[in-house]
């Protein structure tokens, strides 16, 4: 087997050089794309912050109309966003362990109409979203039923 001639070596070096240049250009384009993406994300975050601030201001104005003037110094807690959050978890929040020998009581199951079932599902979704409730590990259930109101609508109890 013979060694490579001069022109073959030169051609191989040129090919390696071109490959290196293409790789560098690709990396440069990737970096530029990443930087652009970061800029877009930053702008989107700023818009989101502005939107949240605008909604908070709107919510605060609405709350001022509904809340007594004596309570206006605490108006922020009456806003929609503040009212939809729970306090942070504390060390004294814990599971409730049942006593030995505890027997689950099976309650009566009341049939619900399709509209009532959908309303219960929506209530649960909303309460989970706000983190007012968490998925339970307990096999025990909670009774939910509806009562009729004067104006014809039913309310969950």
C-alpha positions as CSV (number, residue, x, y, z in Angstrom):
1,X,0.0,0.0,0.0
2,X,1.4,3.3,-1.0
3,X,1.3,6.6,1.0
4,X,-0.8,9.5,-0.1
5,X,0.6,11.8,-2.8
6,X,1.0,15.5,-2.2
7,X,-2.2,16.6,-4.0
8,X,-4.3,14.0,-2.0
9,X,-2.9,15.3,1.3
10,X,-3.6,18.8,0.2
11,X,-7.2,17.9,-0.8
12,X,-7.7,16.1,2.5
13,X,-6.5,19.1,4.4
14,X,-8.8,21.4,2.4
15,X,-11.8,19.1,3.1
16,X,-11.0,19.1,6.8
17,X,-10.7,22.9,6.8
18,X,-14.0,23.2,5.1
19,X,-15.6,20.8,7.5
20,X,-14.2,22.8,10.4
21,X,-15.5,26.1,9.0
22,X,-19.0,24.6,8.5
23,X,-19.0,23.2,12.0
24,X,-18.0,26.7,13.4
25,X,-20.7,28.4,11.3
26,X,-23.3,25.9,12.6
27,X,-22.3,26.4,16.2
28,X,-22.4,30.2,15.7
29,X,-25.9,30.0,14.2
30,X,-27.0,27.7,17.1
31,X,-25.6,30.3,19.6
32,X,-27.3,33.2,17.8
33,X,-30.6,31.2,17.8
34,X,-30.3,30.4,21.5
35,X,-29.6,34.1,22.3
36,X,-32.6,35.1,20.2
37,X,-34.8,32.6,22.0
38,X,-33.6,33.8,25.3
39,X,-34.5,37.4,24.3
40,X,-37.9,36.3,23.2
41,X,-38.5,34.4,26.5
42,X,-37.4,37.5,28.4
43,X,-39.8,39.7,26.5
44,X,-42.6,37.2,27.0
45,X,-41.9,37.1,30.8
46,X,-41.9,40.9,30.9
47,X,-45.3,40.9,29.1
48,X,-46.6,38.3,31.5
49,X,-45.5,40.4,34.5
50,X,-47.1,43.5,33.0
51,X,-50.3,41.6,32.4
52,X,-50.3,40.3,36.0
53,X,-49.7,43.8,37.3
54,X,-52.5,45.2,35.1
55,X,-54.9,42.4,36.3
56,X,-53.9,43.1,39.9
57,X,-54.6,46.8,39.5
58,X,-57.9,46.1,37.9
59,X,-58.8,43.6,40.6
60,X,-57.8,46.1,43.3
61,X,-60.1,48.8,41.8
62,X,-63.0,46.3,41.7
63,X,-62.2,45.3,45.3
64,X,-62.2,49.0,46.4
65,X,-65.8,49.3,45.2
66,X,-66.9,46.3,47.2
67,X,-64.8,46.6,50.4
68,X,-65.5,49.0,53.3
69,X,-63.3,52.1,53.3
70,X,-61.9,51.1,56.8
71,X,-60.4,48.0,55.2
72,X,-58.8,49.7,52.1
73,X,-55.3,49.7,53.7
74,X,-55.5,45.8,53.3
75,X,-57.1,46.0,49.9
76,X,-54.5,43.7,48.3
77,X,-55.7,40.7,50.1
78,X,-59.2,41.2,48.6
79,X,-57.8,41.0,45.1
80,X,-58.7,38.0,42.9
81,X,-55.1,36.7,42.7
82,X,-54.4,37.0,46.4
83,X,-57.7,35.4,47.3
84,X,-56.8,32.4,45.1
85,X,-53.8,31.3,47.0
86,X,-53.4,29.3,50.1
87,X,-50.9,30.0,52.9
88,X,-47.5,28.3,52.6
89,X,-47.2,24.9,54.1
90,X,-46.0,24.8,57.7
91,X,-44.3,22.2,59.9
92,X,-47.5,21.7,61.8
93,X,-49.4,20.7,58.7
94,X,-49.6,16.9,58.8
95,X,-51.6,13.9,57.9
96,X,-54.4,12.8,60.1
97,X,-53.8,9.2,61.1
98,X,-56.9,7.2,62.1
99,X,-57.1,5.1,65.3
100,X,-56.7,1.4,65.2
101,X,-59.9,-0.4,64.7
102,X,-61.5,2.6,62.8
103,X,-64.1,1.3,60.3
104,X,-65.0,3.4,57.3
105,X,-68.6,4.3,57.2
106,X,-70.3,3.9,53.9
107,X,-72.6,6.9,53.3
108,X,-75.7,6.9,51.1
109,X,-75.0,7.6,47.5
110,X,-77.3,10.2,46.0
111,X,-77.6,10.1,42.2
112,X,-76.7,13.4,40.5
113,X,-77.9,14.7,37.1
114,X,-75.4,15.1,34.3
115,X,-75.3,18.9,34.9
116,X,-74.8,18.4,38.7
117,X,-71.9,15.9,38.0
118,X,-70.3,18.4,35.6
119,X,-70.7,21.2,38.2
120,X,-69.0,19.1,40.9
121,X,-66.1,18.2,38.5
122,X,-65.7,21.9,37.7
123,X,-65.7,22.8,41.4
124,X,-63.0,20.2,42.1
125,X,-60.9,21.3,39.2
126,X,-61.1,25.0,40.3
127,X,-60.4,24.1,44.0
128,X,-57.3,22.0,42.9
129,X,-56.1,24.8,40.7
130,X,-56.3,27.3,43.5
131,X,-54.7,24.7,45.8
132,X,-57.6,25.0,48.3
133,X,-57.8,21.2,48.2
134,X,-55.2,18.4,47.4
135,X,-55.8,14.9,46.1
136,X,-56.6,12.7,49.0
137,X,-55.1,9.3,49.9
138,X,-58.1,8.5,52.1
139,X,-60.6,5.9,51.0
140,X,-63.3,8.0,52.9
141,X,-65.6,10.2,50.7
142,X,-67.3,13.5,51.3
143,X,-71.0,13.9,50.7
144,X,-72.0,16.5,48.1
145,X,-75.5,17.4,47.2
146,X,-77.4,20.4,45.8
147,X,-80.2,22.6,47.2
148,X,-82.5,24.7,45.2
149,X,-82.3,28.5,45.5
150,X,-85.2,31.0,45.1
151,X,-83.9,32.2,41.8
152,X,-84.0,28.6,40.3
153,X,-80.3,27.8,40.4
154,X,-79.0,25.0,42.5
155,X,-76.1,25.4,45.0
156,X,-73.6,22.8,46.1
157,X,-73.7,22.0,49.8
